[in-house]
Amino acid sequence: MLARRSVARLVAQPSPSAALPQSTRNMATLRELELRLKSVRNIEKITKSMKMIASTRLAKAQRAMQTGKQYGIANSEVFQNVKPEEVPKRKLFVVISSDKGLCGGIHSSVSKATRRSINTGENGGSTDSPVVIVGDKSKAQLSRSHSSNFALTFNQIGRDIPTFADAAGVADLIVKAGIKYDSIAIVYNKFISALSYEPAVVEVLNGEVLKEAAGFNAYEMEDDVTKDLAEFSLANAIYAALIEGHACEISARRNAMDNAQKNASDMISSLQMKYNRGRQAAITNELVDIITGKVSKKHAPGHPV
């Protein structure tokens, strides 16, 4: 019996939210909307600033890319008539990425292309193909599935416009690391326009494979010459991929910040409308309470007419 009375007493008690006046609940909701509006406005300012910075850097990166492409063109002219007698079996993948984010799917595109090449055998890849990664973003993405394939990783490259010294340092460490490979597949982002890019692969032959190729057998060259040519061609290809990937990254960051700014503006408009409606409702409720209170007091018993 006592338990039934306690349950009935608890049921009869109003909930905390129901006990609050309507104006108090409206004020709490308005306060939350006001704080959220302030937060979204700050985000809009940040994205707008980052968009302006990326727009300024994009023109500079495109000019550097046009110059750097000449290195890749020179490589293609050297290797276009070189046909090795045997198809290179063991391939080393060099993934060109960066350490920075907030630029859309620029890093995941090269990671997916590398993962597809290793898993399906595309571009001559295999499950035991060694991988060299430039940039922490692709390293983090590929480490989930192919960490055992990692041979070398690099970071802090391309924070500004990449230089040939950066590419030469990467190529030198790859050669000195003693990695076994017949050819190198460089996976990078190819610049199509300021709004689009796509993953691409460029191949560079090893010194031993280059020496046995039919196009080089016609010339009498010393071993050091062929070796130096292969290393210099690798540095050229890496530099062309680095500088084109950098232009793609700046372009993608500008587009991402532009979309983020537009989304923030739309969210501000929606929140401002909700805030105005809530404020109008709160004012209307207060007016109703004031008018209702005056009418009740006027018609109360003992009130002079």
C-alpha positions in Angstrom: 0.0 0.0 0.0 2.8 2.3 0.9 4.6 1.5 -2.4 1.5 2.4 -4.4 1.2 5.7 -2.6 4.8 6.5 -3.4 4.4 5.7 -7.0 1.3 7.8 -7.3 3.1 10.7 -5.6 5.9 10.4 -8.1 3.6 10.3 -11.0 1.7 13.3 -9.8 4.8 15.4 -9.5 5.5 17.5 -12.6 8.6 16.9 -14.6 11.5 19.5 -14.4 10.9 20.6 -17.9 7.2 21.0 -17.4 7.8 23.0 -14.2 9.8 25.6 -16.1 7.9 28.6 -17.5 7.5 28.8 -21.3 9.6 32.0 -21.4 12.5 30.3 -19.6 12.6 27.4 -22.1 12.5 29.9 -25.0 15.4 31.9 -23.6 17.5 28.7 -23.2 16.8 27.8 -26.9 17.6 31.3 -28.0 20.8 31.2 -26.1 21.9 27.9 -27.7 21.0 29.3 -31.2 23.0 32.5 -30.5 26.1 30.5 -29.4 25.8 28.3 -32.5 25.5 31.3 -34.7 28.6 32.8 -33.3 30.5 29.6 -33.8 29.4 29.2 -37.4 30.3 32.8 -38.2 33.8 32.2 -36.8 34.2 29.2 -39.0 33.0 31.2 -42.0 35.7 33.8 -41.4 38.4 31.1 -41.1 37.3 29.3 -44.3 37.1 32.6 -46.2 40.7 33.5 -45.1 42.0 30.1 -46.1 40.3 30.4 -49.5 41.9 33.7 -50.1 45.3 32.3 -49.2 44.9 29.3 -51.4 43.7 31.5 -54.3 46.9 33.6 -54.0 49.1 30.5 -53.8 47.4 28.8 -56.7 48.7 31.2 -59.4 52.2 30.8 -58.1 51.9 27.0 -58.0 50.5 26.9 -61.6 53.5 28.9 -62.9 55.9 26.6 -61.1 54.0 23.6 -62.5 54.4 24.8 -66.1 58.2 25.0 -65.5 58.4 21.7 -63.7 56.5 19.8 -66.5 59.5 20.3 -68.8 61.4 17.8 -66.6 58.7 15.2 -67.2 58.6 16.0 -70.9 62.4 15.5 -71.1 62.0 12.1 -69.4 59.3 10.9 -71.7 61.5 11.8 -74.7 64.4 9.8 -73.4 62.3 6.7 -72.6 59.8 6.7 -75.4 62.1 4.7 -77.7 63.4 2.4 -74.9 61.8 -1.0 -75.0 63.2 -3.5 -72.5 63.5 -7.0 -73.8 61.6 -8.4 -70.8 58.7 -6.8 -69.0 59.9 -5.5 -65.6 58.7 -7.9 -62.9 59.4 -6.3 -59.6 58.0 -2.8 -59.4 58.5 -0.1 -56.8 55.7 2.3 -56.2 56.4 5.9 -55.2 53.3 7.6 -53.9 53.4 11.5 -54.0 51.3 13.1 -51.3 51.8 15.7 -48.6 51.4 16.3 -44.9 48.5 18.8 -45.0 44.8 18.2 -45.0 41.6 20.2 -45.5 41.9 19.7 -49.3 39.2 17.2 -50.1 40.0 13.8 -51.6 43.4 14.8 -53.0 45.3 12.3 -50.9 42.8 9.4 -51.0 42.9 9.4 -54.8 46.5 8.4 -55.0 46.1 6.0 -52.1 43.2 4.2 -53.8 45.2 4.0 -57.1 48.2 2.5 -55.2 46.0 0.1 -53.3 44.2 -1.0 -56.5 47.6 -1.6 -58.3 48.9 -3.7 -55.5 45.7 -5.8 -55.0 44.7 -6.3 -58.6 48.1 -6.3 -60.4 47.3 -3.1 -62.3 50.4 -1.2 -63.5 52.5 -4.3 -62.9 51.9 -4.3 -59.1 51.8 -7.3 -56.8 51.1 -8.1 -53.2 54.8 -7.9 -52.3 55.6 -4.7 -54.2 57.6 -2.2 -52.1 56.1 1.2 -51.5 57.8 4.6 -50.9 55.5 7.3 -49.6 56.1 11.1 -49.7 53.7 12.7 -47.3 52.0 11.7 -44.0 48.4 11.7 -45.3 48.8 8.8 -47.7 51.1 7.1 -45.2 48.3 7.1 -42.7 45.8 5.8 -45.3 47.9 3.0 -46.7 49.3 1.9 -43.3 45.9 0.3 -42.5 46.2 -2.2 -45.3 49.7 -2.3 -46.7 52.0 -1.3 -43.9 54.2 -4.4 -44.5 55.0 -3.1 -48.0 56.5 0.2 -46.7 60.2 0.6 -47.7 60.7 4.4 -47.1 58.5 7.2 -46.0 59.2 11.0 -46.2 57.5 14.0 -44.7 58.1 17.8 -44.5 58.5 17.8 -48.3 56.5 20.3 -50.4 55.4 22.5 -47.5 56.0 25.3 -50.0 56.6 24.9 -53.8 58.8 21.8 -54.2 62.3 22.2 -55.5 64.6 19.9 -57.5 66.8 19.5 -54.4 63.8 17.9 -52.6 63.3 15.5 -55.5 67.0 14.7 -55.8 67.2 14.0 -52.0 64.2 11.5 -52.3 65.8 9.8 -55.4 69.2 9.6 -53.7 67.7 7.9 -50.6 65.7 5.5 -52.7 68.9 4.4 -54.6 71.0 4.1 -51.5 68.3 2.1 -49.6 69.1 -1.0 -51.5 65.5 -1.7 -52.5 65.2 -4.5 -55.1 63.2 -3.3 -58.1 63.2 -3.4 -61.9 61.2 -0.3 -62.5 59.5 2.5 -60.5 55.9 3.6 -60.8 55.4 7.1 -59.5 51.7 7.6 -58.5 50.7 11.3 -58.4 47.8 13.6 -59.0 47.6 14.9 -62.6 46.5 18.5 -62.9 43.6 18.8 -65.4 42.1 22.2 -64.5 41.6 24.4 -61.5 38.5 22.3 -60.6 39.6 18.8 -61.5 42.5 16.3 -61.2 43.0 12.6 -61.5 45.6 10.0 -60.4 48.2 9.1 -62.9 51.2 6.8 -63.1 54.6 7.5 -64.7 57.2 4.7 -65.1 61.0 5.0 -64.7 63.3 2.1 -65.5 66.1 0.8 -63.3 69.7 1.3 -64.4 70.2 -2.4 -65.1 67.0 -2.7 -67.1 67.9 0.5 -69.0 71.3 -0.9 -69.9 69.8 -4.0 -71.4 67.2 -2.2 -73.4 67.3 -2.4 -77.2 67.5 1.4 -77.6 70.6 1.7 -75.5 72.5 -1.4 -76.9 73.2 0.5 -80.1 75.4 3.0 -78.1 78.6 2.2 -76.3 78.1 3.6 -72.8 80.0 3.0 -69.6 78.1 1.5 -66.7 78.5 4.7 -64.7 76.8 6.8 -67.5 73.8 4.5 -67.6 73.6 4.5 -63.8 73.8 8.3 -63.5 71.2 8.7 -66.3 68.8 6.4 -64.5 69.2 8.3 -61.2 68.9 11.7 -62.9 65.7 10.5 -64.7 64.3 9.3 -61.4 64.9 12.7 -59.8 63.4 14.4 -62.9 60.2 12.3 -62.7 59.8 12.8 -59.0 60.3 16.5 -59.3 57.6 16.8 -62.0 55.2 14.7 -60.0 55.9 16.7 -56.8 55.3 20.1 -58.4 52.2 18.9 -60.3 50.8 17.3 -57.1 51.4 20.5 -55.2 49.4 22.5 -57.7 46.5 20.0 -57.4 46.6 20.2 -53.6 46.4 24.0 -53.6 43.6 23.9 -56.1 41.7 21.3 -54.1 42.1 23.2 -50.9 40.8 26.4 -52.5 37.7 24.5 -53.8 37.2 22.8 -50.4 37.3 26.1 -48.6 35.0 27.7 -51.1 32.4 24.9 -50.5 32.9 25.2 -46.8 32.3 28.9 -46.9 29.1 28.4 -48.9 27.9 25.8 -46.5 28.6 28.0 -43.5 26.7 30.9 -45.1 23.7 28.6 -45.7 23.8 27.4 -42.1 24.0 31.0 -40.8 20.9 31.9 -42.8 19.0 28.9 -41.5 20.0 29.5 -37.9 19.3 33.2 -38.1 15.8 32.4 -39.3 15.2 30.0 -36.4 16.6 32.5 -34.0 14.3 35.3 -35.3 11.3 33.0 -35.1 12.1 31.9 -31.6 12.6 35.5 -30.5 9.3 36.5 -32.0 7.6 33.6 -30.3 9.2 34.5 -26.9 8.0 38.2 -27.3 4.5 37.1 -28.2 4.3 34.8 -25.2 5.5 37.5 -22.9 2.8 39.9 -24.3 0.2 37.2 -23.9 1.2 36.8 -20.3 1.1 40.5 -19.6 -2.3 41.0 -21.2 -3.7 37.9 -19.5 -2.4 39.0 -16.2 -4.0 42.5 -16.5 -7.4 41.0 -17.5 -7.4 38.5 -14.6 -6.4 41.3 -12.2 -9.2 43.6 -13.5 -11.9 40.9 -13.0 -10.6 39.6 -9.8 -13.0 39.7 -6.7 -12.8 42.9 -4.8 -11.2 44.8 -7.6 -12.8 48.3 -8.0 -14.7 48.6 -11.2 
